[in-house]
Amino acid sequence: MYAVRLWSVRHARFMERAYALVESTLLALAPLLARVGHARLERPFAWTERKLKGLLFDCQMCGQCALSSTGMSCPMNCPKNLRNGPCGGVRADGHCEVKPEMKCVWVAAWEGAQRMSAGMVIVDRQKPVDNTLKGTSSWLRVVREKTAPAKAAQPG
């Protein structure tokens, strides 16, 4: 899995395009997905994500995918679960202080971001992990969020 994860980072631009295609397809299917019911689709979507993203990115199924913001390197693979950048223990060779045989996920993220269309940009701050979402489909969550009606502005 580790070798495939590194391959995915090396091919971040291709993976970015594939990810965008999946997202646009799911958004186009959003009315159908809503009709079938997101609750009914959660298990098959989560299973598919676990298999596909598990193979390609060593996905930990946090339910809050940040791959497109982190150079196609999953920050949940960090032994310290750091979602917004490396710790102070990255070795001189770019490897992790906790797992010396593993390249720091943030070094990999920077390398992957350089290959993506925006190039060398990791600007999105990730929210803290919401453990209630662990094991759920981030794809379905994105579809729900992007197709939800805008909340009316509350008078202030």
N, CA, C and O atoms as a GROMACS GRO file, in nm:
protein
  624
    1MET      N    1   0.081  -0.119   0.000
    1MET     CA    2   0.000   0.000   0.000
    1MET      C    3   0.086   0.126   0.000
    1MET      O    4   0.053   0.225  -0.066
    2TYR      N    5   0.195   0.123   0.073
    2TYR     CA    6   0.281   0.241   0.084
    2TYR      C    7   0.334   0.281  -0.053
    2TYR      O    8   0.339   0.400  -0.086
    3ALA      N    9   0.375   0.182  -0.133
    3ALA     CA   10   0.428   0.212  -0.266
    3ALA      C   11   0.321   0.275  -0.355
    3ALA      O   12   0.350   0.366  -0.432
    4VAL      N   13   0.197   0.228  -0.344
    4VAL     CA   14   0.088   0.285  -0.423
    4VAL      C   15   0.058   0.426  -0.374
    4VAL      O   16   0.028   0.514  -0.456
    5ARG      N   17   0.065   0.449  -0.243
    5ARG     CA   18   0.044   0.584  -0.188
    5ARG      C   19   0.146   0.681  -0.247
    5ARG      O   20   0.111   0.792  -0.286
    6LEU      N   21   0.272   0.639  -0.252
    6LEU     CA   22   0.376   0.725  -0.310
    6LEU      C   23   0.353   0.747  -0.459
    6LEU      O   24   0.378   0.856  -0.510
    7TRP      N   25   0.306   0.643  -0.528
    7TRP     CA   26   0.273   0.656  -0.670
    7TRP      C   27   0.164   0.761  -0.690
    7TRP      O   28   0.172   0.843  -0.781
    8SER      N   29   0.062   0.758  -0.605
    8SER     CA   30  -0.049   0.853  -0.616
    8SER      C   31  -0.001   0.997  -0.597
    8SER      O   32  -0.050   1.087  -0.664
    9VAL      N   33   0.094   1.018  -0.507
    9VAL     CA   34   0.149   1.152  -0.487
    9VAL      C   35   0.232   1.194  -0.608
    9VAL      O   36   0.225   1.308  -0.652
   10ARG      N   37   0.311   1.099  -0.661
   10ARG     CA   38   0.392   1.131  -0.780
   10ARG      C   39   0.305   1.164  -0.900
   10ARG      O   40   0.347   1.238  -0.989
   11HIS      N   41   0.184   1.111  -0.903
   11HIS     CA   42   0.091   1.135  -1.013
   11HIS      C   43  -0.027   1.221  -0.965
   11HIS      O   44  -0.142   1.198  -1.003
   12ALA      N   45   0.003   1.319  -0.883
   12ALA     CA   46  -0.100   1.401  -0.819
   12ALA      C   47  -0.188   1.474  -0.920
   12ALA      O   48  -0.308   1.490  -0.897
   13ARG      N   49  -0.131   1.520  -1.030
   13ARG     CA   50  -0.213   1.592  -1.128
   13ARG      C   51  -0.317   1.498  -1.189
   13ARG      O   52  -0.433   1.535  -1.203
   14PHE      N   53  -0.276   1.377  -1.225
   14PHE     CA   54  -0.371   1.278  -1.277
   14PHE      C   55  -0.477   1.246  -1.171
   14PHE      O   56  -0.596   1.240  -1.202
   15MET      N   57  -0.434   1.225  -1.047
   15MET     CA   58  -0.527   1.191  -0.940
   15MET      C   59  -0.622   1.308  -0.913
   15MET      O   60  -0.740   1.287  -0.883
   16GLU      N   61  -0.573   1.431  -0.924
   16GLU     CA   62  -0.657   1.549  -0.907
   16GLU      C   63  -0.767   1.551  -1.013
   16GLU      O   64  -0.882   1.579  -0.983
   17ARG      N   65  -0.730   1.522  -1.137
   17ARG     CA   66  -0.829   1.518  -1.245
   17ARG      C   67  -0.931   1.407  -1.224
   17ARG      O   68  -1.051   1.426  -1.244
   18ALA      N   69  -0.882   1.290  -1.183
   18ALA     CA   70  -0.972   1.178  -1.157
   18ALA      C   71  -1.068   1.211  -1.042
   18ALA      O   72  -1.187   1.180  -1.048
   19TYR      N   73  -1.015   1.274  -0.940
   19TYR     CA   74  -1.097   1.313  -0.825
   19TYR      C   75  -1.203   1.414  -0.867
   19TYR      O   76  -1.318   1.405  -0.824
   20ALA      N   77  -1.165   1.511  -0.951
   20ALA     CA   78  -1.260   1.610  -1.000
   20ALA      C   79  -1.368   1.545  -1.085
   20ALA      O   80  -1.485   1.585  -1.080
   21LEU      N   81  -1.331   1.445  -1.163
   21LEU     CA   82  -1.428   1.372  -1.245
   21LEU      C   83  -1.528   1.297  -1.157
   21LEU      O   84  -1.649   1.300  -1.183
   22VAL      N   85  -1.479   1.232  -1.054
   22VAL     CA   86  -1.568   1.162  -0.960
   22VAL      C   87  -1.664   1.261  -0.896
   22VAL      O   88  -1.784   1.237  -0.888
   23GLU      N   89  -1.608   1.375  -0.850
   23GLU     CA   90  -1.693   1.475  -0.784
   23GLU      C   91  -1.798   1.530  -0.879
   23GLU      O   92  -1.915   1.540  -0.842
   24SER      N   93  -1.759   1.566  -1.001
   24SER     CA   94  -1.857   1.623  -1.095
   24SER      C   95  -1.964   1.520  -1.132
   24SER      O   96  -2.080   1.555  -1.151
   25THR      N   97  -1.924   1.394  -1.144
   25THR     CA   98  -2.021   1.288  -1.174
   25THR      C   99  -2.121   1.273  -1.060
   25THR      O  100  -2.241   1.264  -1.083
   26LEU      N  101  -2.069   1.270  -0.936
   26LEU     CA  102  -2.158   1.257  -0.821
   26LEU      C  103  -2.249   1.378  -0.807
   26LEU      O  104  -2.366   1.363  -0.769
   27LEU      N  105  -2.198   1.497  -0.836
   27LEU     CA  106  -2.283   1.616  -0.829
   27LEU      C  107  -2.391   1.613  -0.937
   27LEU      O  108  -2.504   1.657  -0.913
   28ALA      N  109  -2.358   1.561  -1.054
   28ALA     CA  110  -2.459   1.547  -1.160
   28ALA      C  111  -2.566   1.445  -1.120
   28ALA      O  112  -2.682   1.458  -1.158
   29LEU      N  113  -2.525   1.345  -1.045
   29LEU     CA  114  -2.618   1.241  -0.999
   29LEU      C  115  -2.687   1.277  -0.868
   29LEU      O  116  -2.765   1.197  -0.816
   30ALA      N  117  -2.660   1.395  -0.814
   30ALA     CA  118  -2.712   1.433  -0.682
   30ALA      C  119  -2.863   1.418  -0.667
   30ALA      O  120  -2.908   1.368  -0.564
   31PRO      N  121  -2.944   1.459  -0.767
   31PRO     CA  122  -3.089   1.440  -0.751
   31PRO      C  123  -3.127   1.291  -0.736
   31PRO      O  124  -3.214   1.256  -0.656
   32LEU      N  125  -3.063   1.207  -0.814
   32LEU     CA  126  -3.089   1.063  -0.804
   32LEU      C  127  -3.044   1.009  -0.668
   32LEU      O  128  -3.115   0.932  -0.604
   33LEU      N  129  -2.925   1.051  -0.625
   33LEU     CA  130  -2.874   1.007  -0.495
   33LEU      C  131  -2.968   1.049  -0.382
   33LEU      O  132  -2.991   0.973  -0.288
   34ALA      N  133  -3.021   1.170  -0.392
   34ALA     CA  134  -3.114   1.218  -0.290
   34ALA      C  135  -3.243   1.138  -0.291
   34ALA      O  136  -3.299   1.108  -0.186
   35ARG      N  137  -3.291   1.104  -0.410
   35ARG     CA  138  -3.413   1.026  -0.422
   35ARG      C  139  -3.396   0.886  -0.362
   35ARG      O  140  -3.484   0.836  -0.292
   36VAL      N  141  -3.282   0.824  -0.392
   36VAL     CA  142  -3.256   0.691  -0.336
   36VAL      C  143  -3.240   0.701  -0.185
   36VAL      O  144  -3.283   0.613  -0.110
   37GLY      N  145  -3.177   0.808  -0.141
   37GLY     CA  146  -3.158   0.831   0.002
   37GLY      C  147  -3.012   0.816   0.041
   37GLY      O  148  -2.952   0.711   0.022
   38HIS      N  149  -2.957   0.923   0.097
   38HIS     CA  150  -2.816   0.920   0.137
   38HIS      C  151  -2.791   0.814   0.244
   38HIS      O  152  -2.686   0.749   0.244
   39ALA      N  153  -2.886   0.799   0.335
   39ALA     CA  154  -2.868   0.699   0.442
   39ALA      C  155  -2.859   0.557   0.382
   39ALA      O  156  -2.782   0.474   0.429
   40ARG      N  157  -2.939   0.532   0.280
   40ARG     CA  158  -2.940   0.402   0.216
   40ARG      C  159  -2.811   0.377   0.136
   40ARG      O  160  -2.767   0.263   0.121
   41LEU      N  161  -2.751   0.486   0.087
   41LEU     CA  162  -2.630   0.475   0.004
   41LEU      C  163  -2.500   0.478   0.086
   41LEU      O  164  -2.393   0.447   0.034
   42GLU      N  165  -2.510   0.514   0.212
   42GLU     CA  166  -2.390   0.532   0.295
   42GLU      C  167  -2.301   0.407   0.297
   42GLU      O  168  -2.181   0.417   0.275
   43ARG      N  169  -2.357   0.292   0.323
   43ARG     CA  170  -2.275   0.170   0.332
   43ARG      C  171  -2.204   0.135   0.203
   43ARG      O  172  -2.083   0.113   0.204
   44PRO      N  173  -2.275   0.130   0.089
   44PRO     CA  174  -2.202   0.096  -0.034
   44PRO      C  175  -2.099   0.202  -0.074
   44PRO      O  176  -1.993   0.168  -0.125
   45PHE      N  177  -2.130   0.329  -0.051
   45PHE     CA  178  -2.033   0.434  -0.082
   45PHE      C  179  -1.911   0.424   0.009
   45PHE      O  180  -1.798   0.433  -0.038
   46ALA      N  181  -1.934   0.404   0.138
   46ALA     CA  182  -1.822   0.392   0.232
   46ALA      C  183  -1.736   0.270   0.197
   46ALA      O  184  -1.614   0.276   0.204
   47TRP      N  185  -1.800   0.160   0.160
   47TRP     CA  186  -1.726   0.039   0.122
   47TRP      C  187  -1.640   0.067  -0.001
   47TRP      O  188  -1.522   0.030  -0.004
   48THR      N  189  -1.698   0.133  -0.101
   48THR     CA  190  -1.625   0.165  -0.224
   48THR      C  191  -1.508   0.258  -0.194
   48THR      O  192  -1.397   0.236  -0.243
   49GLU      N  193  -1.533   0.360  -0.115
   49GLU     CA  194  -1.425   0.453  -0.078
   49GLU      C  195  -1.314   0.381  -0.002
   49GLU      O  196  -1.196   0.401  -0.030
   50ARG      N  197  -1.354   0.296   0.092
   50ARG     CA  198  -1.254   0.224   0.172
   50ARG      C  199  -1.163   0.141   0.081
   50ARG      O  200  -1.041   0.139   0.101
   51LYS      N  201  -1.220   0.075  -0.017
   51LYS     CA  202  -1.141  -0.010  -0.107
   51LYS      C  203  -1.057   0.074  -0.204
   51LYS      O  204  -0.936   0.054  -0.215
   52LEU      N  205  -1.120   0.168  -0.271
   52LEU     CA  206  -1.052   0.246  -0.375
   52LEU      C  207  -0.950   0.343  -0.315
   52LEU      O  208  -0.832   0.342  -0.352
   53LYS      N  209  -0.996   0.427  -0.223
   53LYS     CA  210  -0.904   0.524  -0.162
   53LYS      C  211  -0.806   0.456  -0.068
   53LYS      O  212  -0.695   0.506  -0.046
   54GLY      N  213  -0.845   0.342  -0.012
   54GLY     CA  214  -0.751   0.266   0.072
   54GLY      C  215  -0.633   0.218  -0.011
   54GLY      O  216  -0.519   0.225   0.034
   55LEU      N  217  -0.661   0.169  -0.130
   55LEU     CA  218  -0.555   0.123  -0.219
   55LEU      C  219  -0.467   0.239  -0.267
   55LEU      O  220  -0.345   0.232  -0.260
   56LEU      N  221  -0.532   0.345  -0.316
   56LEU     CA  222  -0.457   0.454  -0.379
   56LEU      C  223  -0.388   0.549  -0.282
   56LEU      O  224  -0.279   0.599  -0.310
   57PHE      N  225  -0.450   0.574  -0.167
   57PHE     CA  226  -0.399   0.677  -0.077
   57PHE      C  227  -0.374   0.627   0.065
   57PHE      O  228  -0.333   0.703   0.152
   58ASP      N  229  -0.397   0.498   0.088
   58ASP     CA  230  -0.390   0.442   0.223
   58ASP      C  231  -0.487   0.517   0.313
   58ASP      O  232  -0.455   0.553   0.427
   59CYS      N  233  -0.606   0.540   0.261
   59CYS     CA  234  -0.711   0.617   0.328
   59CYS      C  235  -0.746   0.556   0.462
   59CYS      O  236  -0.758   0.435   0.475
   60GLN      N  237  -0.761   0.642   0.562
   60GLN     CA  238  -0.797   0.599   0.697
   60GLN      C  239  -0.946   0.619   0.725
   60GLN      O  240  -0.990   0.601   0.838
   61MET      N  241  -1.024   0.658   0.624
   61MET     CA  242  -1.169   0.675   0.633
   61MET      C  243  -1.210   0.769   0.746
   61MET      O  244  -1.293   0.735   0.830
   62CYS      N  245  -1.150   0.886   0.747
   62CYS     CA  246  -1.184   0.986   0.849
   62CYS      C  247  -1.319   1.051   0.822
   62CYS      O  248  -1.379   1.110   0.911
   63GLY      N  249  -1.369   1.040   0.698
   63GLY     CA  250  -1.496   1.100   0.662
   63GLY      C  251  -1.485   1.248   0.625
   63GLY      O  252  -1.585   1.313   0.596
   64GLN      N  253  -1.363   1.300   0.627
   64GLN     CA  254  -1.338   1.442   0.599
   64GLN      C  255  -1.219   1.454   0.507
   64GLN      O  256  -1.118   1.515   0.543
   65CYS      N  257  -1.229   1.398   0.389
   65CYS     CA  258  -1.118   1.387   0.297
   65CYS      C  259  -1.055   1.522   0.265
   65CYS      O  260  -1.125   1.618   0.233
   66ALA      N  261  -0.922   1.527   0.273
   66ALA     CA  262  -0.848   1.650   0.246
   66ALA      C  263  -0.749   1.632   0.132
   66ALA      O  264  -0.663   1.717   0.111
   67LEU      N  265  -0.759   1.521   0.058
   67LEU     CA  266  -0.660   1.489  -0.045
   67LEU      C  267  -0.640   1.602  -0.145
   67LEU      O  268  -0.526   1.632  -0.181
   68SER      N  269  -0.747   1.663  -0.190
   68SER     CA  270  -0.732   1.768  -0.292
   68SER      C  271  -0.665   1.892  -0.235
   68SER      O  272  -0.621   1.978  -0.312
   69SER      N  273  -0.657   1.904  -0.105
   69SER     CA  274  -0.592   2.019  -0.041
   69SER      C  275  -0.452   1.986   0.010
   69SER      O  276  -0.382   2.074   0.059
   70THR      N  277  -0.413   1.860  -0.001
   70THR     CA  278  -0.285   1.817   0.056
   70THR      C  279  -0.201   1.738  -0.043
   70THR      O  280  -0.136   1.641  -0.005
   71GLY      N  281  -0.203   1.779  -0.168
   71GLY     CA  282  -0.118   1.717  -0.268
   71GLY      C  283  -0.142   1.568  -0.287
   71GLY      O  284  -0.050   1.496  -0.326
   72MET      N  285  -0.263   1.522  -0.261
   72MET     CA  286  -0.302   1.382  -0.273
   72MET      C  287  -0.227   1.293  -0.173
   72MET      O  288  -0.212   1.173  -0.196
   73SER      N  289  -0.182   1.352  -0.064
   73SER     CA  290  -0.119   1.277   0.045
   73SER      C  291  -0.211   1.287   0.165
   73SER      O  292  -0.237   1.397   0.215
   74CYS      N  293  -0.261   1.175   0.212
   74CYS     CA  294  -0.358   1.175   0.322
   74CYS      C  295  -0.290   1.211   0.454
   74CYS      O  296  -0.203   1.138   0.500
   75PRO      N  297  -0.330   1.323   0.515
   75PRO     CA  298  -0.267   1.362   0.641
   75PRO      C  299  -0.297   1.265   0.755
   75PRO      O  300  -0.226   1.265   0.856
   76MET      N  301  -0.401   1.183   0.741
   76MET     CA  302  -0.434   1.089   0.847
   76MET      C  303  -0.333   0.975   0.855
   76MET      O  304  -0.338   0.894   0.948
   77ASN      N  305  -0.242   0.967   0.758
   77ASN     CA  306  -0.135   0.867   0.765
   77ASN      C  307  -0.021   0.914   0.853
   77ASN      O  308   0.071   0.837   0.882
   78CYS      N  309  -0.024   1.038   0.897
   78CYS     CA  310   0.076   1.090   0.990
   78CYS      C  311   0.057   1.018   1.123
   78CYS      O  312  -0.055   1.014   1.175
   79PRO      N  313   0.162   0.960   1.179
   79PRO     CA  314   0.147   0.891   1.308
   79PRO      C  315   0.095   0.983   1.419
   79PRO      O  316   0.039   0.936   1.518
   80LYS      N  317   0.114   1.114   1.401
   80LYS     CA  318   0.065   1.210   1.500
   80LYS      C  319  -0.070   1.270   1.459
   80LYS      O  320  -0.125   1.354   1.530
   81ASN      N  321  -0.123   1.226   1.344
   81ASN     CA  322  -0.250   1.277   1.290
   81ASN      C  323  -0.252   1.428   1.273
   81ASN      O  324  -0.353   1.493   1.302
   82LEU      N  325  -0.142   1.484   1.228
   82LEU     CA  326  -0.134   1.628   1.206
   82LEU      C  327  -0.198   1.661   1.070
   82LEU      O  328  -0.154   1.611   0.967
   83ARG      N  329  -0.299   1.744   1.072
   83ARG     CA  330  -0.375   1.776   0.951
   83ARG      C  331  -0.337   1.910   0.889
   83ARG      O  332  -0.390   1.945   0.783
   84ASN      N  333  -0.248   1.985   0.951
   84ASN     CA  334  -0.217   2.118   0.898
   84ASN      C  335  -0.068   2.145   0.886
   84ASN      O  336  -0.025   2.259   0.902
   85GLY      N  337   0.008   2.045   0.859
   85GLY     CA  338   0.151   2.066   0.839
   85GLY      C  339   0.234   1.974   0.925
   85GLY      O  340   0.183   1.910   1.017
   86PRO      N  341   0.362   1.968   0.895
   86PRO     CA  342   0.449   1.874   0.965
   86PRO      C  343   0.481   1.918   1.107
   86PRO      O  344   0.470   2.036   1.142
   87CYS      N  345   0.519   1.821   1.186
   87CYS     CA  346   0.567   1.851   1.321
   87CYS      C  347   0.712   1.901   1.310
   87CYS      O  348   0.763   1.917   1.199
   88GLY      N  349   0.774   1.924   1.418
   88GLY     CA  350   0.913   1.970   1.414
   88GLY      C  351   1.012   1.856   1.403
   88GLY      O  352   1.133   1.878   1.411
   89GLY      N  353   0.963   1.734   1.385
   89GLY     CA  354   1.053   1.619   1.386
   89GLY      C  355   1.080   1.557   1.251
   89GLY      O  356   1.124   1.442   1.245
   90VAL      N  357   1.056   1.629   1.143
   90VAL     CA  358   1.087   1.574   1.012
   90VAL      C  359   1.239   1.563   0.999
   90VAL      O  360   1.311   1.660   1.023
   91ARG      N  361   1.286   1.445   0.963
   91ARG     CA  362   1.430   1.423   0.950
   91ARG      C  363   1.485   1.495   0.827
   91ARG      O  364   1.410   1.535   0.738
   92ALA      N  365   1.614   1.511   0.825
   92ALA     CA  366   1.681   1.583   0.715
   92ALA      C  367   1.652   1.519   0.579
   92ALA      O  368   1.649   1.588   0.477
   93ASP      N  369   1.630   1.386   0.577
   93ASP     CA  370   1.602   1.317   0.451
   93ASP      C  371   1.453   1.320   0.415
   93ASP      O  372   1.412   1.259   0.316
   94GLY      N  373   1.372   1.393   0.496
   94GLY     CA  374   1.229   1.404   0.467
   94GLY      C  375   1.144   1.294   0.526
   94GLY      O  376   1.024   1.286   0.499
   95HIS      N  377   1.205   1.209   0.606
   95HIS     CA  378   1.131   1.098   0.666
   95HIS      C  379   1.077   1.135   0.804
   95HIS      O  380   1.120   1.233   0.865
   96CYS      N  381   0.985   1.055   0.850
   96CYS     CA  382   0.913   1.077   0.976
   96CYS      C  383   1.001   1.042   1.096
   96CYS      O  384   1.078   0.946   1.091
   97GLU      N  385   0.987   1.120   1.203
   97GLU     CA  386   1.064   1.089   1.324
   97GLU      C  387   1.006   0.968   1.397
   97GLU      O  388   1.079   0.897   1.465
   98VAL      N  389   0.876   0.945   1.384
   98VAL     CA  390   0.811   0.833   1.452
   98VAL      C  391   0.831   0.703   1.374
   98VAL      O  392   0.861   0.599   1.433
   99LYS      N  393   0.815   0.710   1.242
   99LYS     CA  394   0.834   0.595   1.154
   99LYS      C  395   0.944   0.631   1.054
   99LYS      O  396   0.913   0.679   0.945
  100PRO      N  397   1.070   0.610   1.089
  100PRO     CA  398   1.180   0.653   1.002
  100PRO      C  399   1.180   0.592   0.862
  100PRO      O  400   1.241   0.648   0.771
  101GLU      N  401   1.113   0.478   0.844
  101GLU     CA  402   1.108   0.415   0.712
  101GLU      C  403   1.006   0.482   0.620
  101GLU      O  404   1.002   0.453   0.500
  102MET      N  405   0.924   0.572   0.676
  102MET     CA  406   0.817   0.637   0.601
  102MET      C  407   0.851   0.783   0.575
  102MET      O  408   0.896   0.854   0.664
  103LYS      N  409   0.828   0.827   0.450
  103LYS     CA  410   0.843   0.969   0.418
  103LYS      C  411   0.733   1.045   0.493
  103LYS      O  412   0.620   0.999   0.501
  104CYS      N  413   0.768   1.161   0.547
  104CYS     CA  414   0.669   1.245   0.616
  104CYS      C  415   0.555   1.274   0.519
  104CYS      O  416   0.578   1.312   0.405
  105VAL      N  417   0.431   1.255   0.565
  105VAL     CA  418   0.317   1.277   0.476
  105VAL      C  419   0.311   1.423   0.429
  105VAL      O  420   0.256   1.451   0.322
  106TRP      N  421   0.367   1.515   0.507
  106TRP     CA  422   0.365   1.655   0.466
  106TRP      C  423   0.475   1.688   0.366
  106TRP      O  424   0.459   1.778   0.285
  107VAL      N  425   0.585   1.617   0.372
  107VAL     CA  426   0.687   1.630   0.267
  107VAL      C  427   0.627   1.578   0.136
  107VAL      O  428   0.642   1.639   0.031
  108ALA      N  429   0.558   1.463   0.145
  108ALA     CA  430   0.491   1.407   0.027
  108ALA      C  431   0.381   1.502  -0.022
  108ALA      O  432   0.364   1.519  -0.142
  109ALA      N  433   0.308   1.562   0.071
  109ALA     CA  434   0.201   1.655   0.033
  109ALA      C  435   0.256   1.773  -0.045
  109ALA      O  436   0.198   1.815  -0.145
  110TRP      N  437   0.368   1.826   0.000
  110TRP     CA  438   0.430   1.939  -0.070
  110TRP      C  439   0.474   1.897  -0.210
  110TRP      O  440   0.454   1.970  -0.307
  111GLU      N  441   0.533   1.778  -0.221
  111GLU     CA  442   0.576   1.728  -0.352
  111GLU      C  443   0.456   1.708  -0.444
  111GLU      O  444   0.461   1.743  -0.561
  112GLY      N  445   0.348   1.650  -0.390
  112GLY     CA  446   0.227   1.630  -0.469
  112GLY      C  447   0.163   1.761  -0.510
  112GLY      O  448   0.116   1.774  -0.623
  113ALA      N  449   0.161   1.858  -0.419
  113ALA     CA  450   0.101   1.989  -0.450
  113ALA      C  451   0.175   2.058  -0.564
  113ALA      O  452   0.114   2.130  -0.643
  114GLN      N  453   0.306   2.038  -0.572
  114GLN     CA  454   0.383   2.098  -0.681
  114GLN      C  455   0.340   2.043  -0.816
  114GLN      O  456   0.353   2.111  -0.918
  115ARG      N  457   0.289   1.921  -0.817
  115ARG     CA  458   0.248   1.856  -0.942
  115ARG      C  459   0.103   1.888  -0.980
  115ARG      O  460   0.063   1.863  -1.094
  116MET      N  461   0.026   1.940  -0.887
  116MET     CA  462  -0.115   1.966  -0.913
  116MET      C  463  -0.132   2.094  -0.995
  116MET      O  464  -0.037   2.171  -1.011
  117SER      N  465  -0.251   2.116  -1.046
  117SER     CA  466  -0.274   2.227  -1.139
  117SER      C  467  -0.241   2.364  -1.080
  117SER      O  468  -0.188   2.449  -1.152
  118ALA      N  469  -0.270   2.387  -0.953
  118ALA     CA  470  -0.238   2.518  -0.893
  118ALA      C  471  -0.088   2.528  -0.862
  118ALA      O  472  -0.034   2.638  -0.858
  119GLY      N  473  -0.022   2.416  -0.842
  119GLY     CA  474   0.122   2.413  -0.820
  119GLY      C  475   0.168   2.477  -0.691
  119GLY      O  476   0.147   2.596  -0.670
  120MET      N  477   0.229   2.399  -0.607
  120MET     CA  478   0.293   2.445  -0.483
  120MET      C  479   0.200   2.523  -0.392
  120MET      O  480   0.244   2.617  -0.325
  121VAL      N  481   0.074   2.487  -0.387
  121VAL     CA  482  -0.020   2.559  -0.302
  121VAL      C  483  -0.086   2.462  -0.205
  121VAL      O  484  -0.160   2.372  -0.245
  122ILE      N  485  -0.061   2.481  -0.079
  122ILE     CA  486  -0.134   2.413   0.027
  122ILE      C  487  -0.177   2.524   0.121
  122ILE      O  488  -0.103   2.564   0.210
  123VAL      N  489  -0.299   2.574   0.098
  123VAL     CA  490  -0.343   2.691   0.174
  123VAL      C  491  -0.463   2.663   0.263
  123VAL      O  492  -0.487   2.737   0.359
  124ASP      N  493  -0.539   2.560   0.232
  124ASP     CA  494  -0.659   2.532   0.311
  124ASP      C  495  -0.621   2.481   0.449
  124ASP      O  496  -0.545   2.385   0.462
  125ARG      N  497  -0.674   2.545   0.551
  125ARG     CA  498  -0.657   2.494   0.687
  125ARG      C  499  -0.763   2.389   0.709
  125ARG      O  500  -0.881   2.412   0.683
  126GLN      N  501  -0.720   2.275   0.757
  126GLN     CA  502  -0.813   2.166   0.782
  126GLN      C  503  -0.872   2.181   0.922
  126GLN      O  504  -0.802   2.215   1.017
  127LYS      N  505  -1.001   2.155   0.932
  127LYS     CA  506  -1.067   2.157   1.062
  127LYS      C  507  -1.018   2.038   1.144
  127LYS      O  508  -0.971   1.939   1.088
  128PRO      N  509  -1.029   2.047   1.274
  128PRO     CA  510  -0.994   1.930   1.356
  128PRO      C  511  -1.079   1.810   1.315
  128PRO      O  512  -1.191   1.825   1.266
  129VAL      N  513  -1.026   1.693   1.335
  129VAL     CA  514  -1.096   1.570   1.296
  129VAL      C  515  -1.222   1.555   1.381
  129VAL      O  516  -1.218   1.564   1.503
  130ASP      N  517  -1.333   1.531   1.313
  130ASP     CA  518  -1.459   1.500   1.380
  130ASP      C  519  -1.470   1.349   1.379
  130ASP      O  520  -1.506   1.289   1.278
  131ASN      N  521  -1.440   1.287   1.491
  131ASN     CA  522  -1.436   1.141   1.498
  131ASN      C  523  -1.573   1.076   1.480
  131ASN      O  524  -1.581   0.954   1.459
  132THR      N  525  -1.680   1.154   1.487
  132THR     CA  526  -1.813   1.095   1.462
  132THR      C  527  -1.830   1.061   1.314
  132THR      O  528  -1.918   0.982   1.279
  133LEU      N  529  -1.747   1.118   1.228
  133LEU     CA  530  -1.756   1.091   1.084
  133LEU      C  531  -1.668   0.974   1.041
  133LEU      O  532  -1.674   0.932   0.925
  134LYS      N  533  -1.586   0.921   1.131
  134LYS     CA  534  -1.494   0.812   1.096
  134LYS      C  535  -1.572   0.694   1.037
  134LYS      O  536  -1.672   0.649   1.093
  135GLY      N  537  -1.523   0.646   0.924
  135GLY     CA  538  -1.586   0.531   0.858
  135GLY      C  539  -1.700   0.568   0.764
  135GLY      O  540  -1.758   0.480   0.701
  136THR      N  541  -1.732   0.697   0.754
  136THR     CA  542  -1.841   0.738   0.666
  136THR      C  543  -1.785   0.786   0.531
  136THR      O  544  -1.665   0.812   0.518
  137SER      N  545  -1.872   0.798   0.436
  137SER     CA  546  -1.833   0.839   0.301
  137SER      C  547  -1.814   0.990   0.293
  137SER      O  548  -1.907   1.067   0.314
  138SER      N  549  -1.693   1.030   0.262
  138SER     CA  550  -1.669   1.174   0.242
  138SER      C  551  -1.728   1.219   0.109
  138SER      O  552  -1.765   1.336   0.094
  139TRP      N  553  -1.738   1.128   0.012
  139TRP     CA  554  -1.797   1.163  -0.117
  139TRP      C  555  -1.943   1.204  -0.100
  139TRP      O  556  -1.986   1.307  -0.152
  140LEU      N  557  -2.020   1.125  -0.027
  140LEU     CA  558  -2.160   1.159  -0.006
  140LEU      C  559  -2.174   1.288   0.075
  140LEU      O  560  -2.263   1.368   0.049
  141ARG      N  561  -2.086   1.307   0.173
  141ARG     CA  562  -2.091   1.428   0.253
  141ARG      C  563  -2.068   1.550   0.166
  141ARG      O  564  -2.137   1.651   0.181
  142VAL      N  565  -1.972   1.543   0.074
  142VAL     CA  566  -1.944   1.655  -0.017
  142VAL      C  567  -2.065   1.682  -0.106
  142VAL      O  568  -2.102   1.798  -0.127
  143VAL      N  569  -2.128   1.578  -0.158
  143VAL     CA  570  -2.247   1.596  -0.242
  143VAL      C  571  -2.357   1.664  -0.161
  143VAL      O  572  -2.420   1.758  -0.210
  144ARG      N  573  -2.380   1.618  -0.039
  144ARG     CA  574  -2.484   1.680   0.045
  144ARG      C  575  -2.453   1.826   0.072
  144ARG      O  576  -2.541   1.911   0.064
  145GLU      N  577  -2.326   1.856   0.104
  145GLU     CA  578  -2.289   1.994   0.135
  145GLU      C  579  -2.300   2.085   0.014
  145GLU      O  580  -2.346   2.198   0.025
  146LYS      N  581  -2.257   2.037  -0.102
  146LYS     CA  582  -2.256   2.122  -0.221
  146LYS      C  583  -2.393   2.138  -0.284
  146LYS      O  584  -2.414   2.231  -0.362
  147THR      N  585  -2.487   2.050  -0.252
  147THR     CA  586  -2.620   2.061  -0.312
  147THR      C  587  -2.724   2.108  -0.211
  147THR      O  588  -2.841   2.124  -0.246
  148ALA      N  589  -2.684   2.129  -0.087
  148ALA     CA  590  -2.779   2.178   0.014
  148ALA      C  591  -2.818   2.321  -0.018
  148ALA      O  592  -2.735   2.400  -0.062
  149PRO      N  593  -2.944   2.353   0.003
  149PRO     CA  594  -2.985   2.492  -0.022
  149PRO      C  595  -2.910   2.585   0.073
  149PRO      O  596  -2.884   2.551   0.188
  150ALA      N  597  -2.876   2.700   0.021
  150ALA     CA  598  -2.802   2.798   0.103
  150ALA      C  599  -2.890   2.839   0.221
  150ALA      O  600  -3.009   2.864   0.206
  151LYS      N  601  -2.826   2.846   0.337
  151LYS     CA  602  -2.901   2.886   0.456
  151LYS      C  603  -2.934   3.035   0.446
  151LYS      O  604  -2.850   3.116   0.407
  152ALA      N  605  -3.054   3.068   0.482
  152ALA     CA  606  -3.098   3.208   0.476
  152ALA      C  607  -3.016   3.287   0.578
  152ALA      O  608  -2.990   3.242   0.689
  153ALA      N  609  -2.978   3.405   0.537
  153ALA     CA  610  -2.902   3.492   0.629
  153ALA      C  611  -2.993   3.530   0.745
  153ALA      O  612  -3.106   3.575   0.726
  154GLN      N  613  -2.940   3.513   0.864
  154GLN     CA  614  -3.017   3.547   0.982
  154GLN      C  615  -3.002   3.694   1.011
  154GLN      O  616  -2.891   3.748   1.005
  155PRO      N  617  -3.111   3.760   1.042
  155PRO     CA  618  -3.101   3.904   1.074
  155PRO      C  619  -3.017   3.923   1.198
  155PRO      O  620  -3.032   3.850   1.296
  156GLY      N  621  -2.930   4.019   1.195
  156GLY     CA  622  -2.839   4.034   1.306
  156GLY      C  623  -2.847   4.165   1.363
  156GLY      O  624  -2.776   4.195   1.459
   0.00000   0.00000   0.00000
